[in-house]
Amino acid sequence: MESFETRQDIDATADTVWGVLVDGARYPSWVPGVRDVEGDVSDGHGIRMVADDGGRDENLRITAAANRRLLRWESGAPLGMYTDVLTFTVAETGFGCTAVLTRELSGPLEGLLGRATEDPHGELDRLARSLKSEAESRAGGSPAPLHTVDERAIGEPPSDAPA
């Protein structure tokens, strides 16, 4: 098994990033090499990503979508001969969120099919940067506040309010 991971800090809320991840209709605007997407990006469903350069289309199974923070795309060859799993994990931070993208390649045909690209780690980095760009543009360049705190005691009028 071969595994690659990249992390991307994103200046947007985790909910905004989640919205990007489950909006299959807009994948062509940010997923490198994708011209069209058919299907529903939700747990247990399948999607088809149509390549924009006449390359190989991908049929993906959405195998996990938990708590709006974990999304997994899975593809491969029959009988477990080859499996390609891409997992997106999104976590809130004090500045927005961090997305962790992990790609795992496994199966007897991994050496043959898993190296379809010369630089799988670079490909994963490009996907993470594209996700960041799309999420930040949807957020208007800055994240919504993660927490709003009113420091006044409940029921106490503001100090500048008339008595």
Secondary structure, DSSP 8 states (H G I E B T S, - for coil): -EEEEEEEEESS-HHHHHHHHT-GGGGGGTSTTEEEEEE--STT-EEEEEETTS---EEEEEEEEETTTEEEEEEEEGGGTEEEEEEEEEEE-SSSEEEEEEEEEESTTHHHHTTSSS-HHHHHHHHHHHHHHHHHHHTTTS---S-----S-TT---TTS--
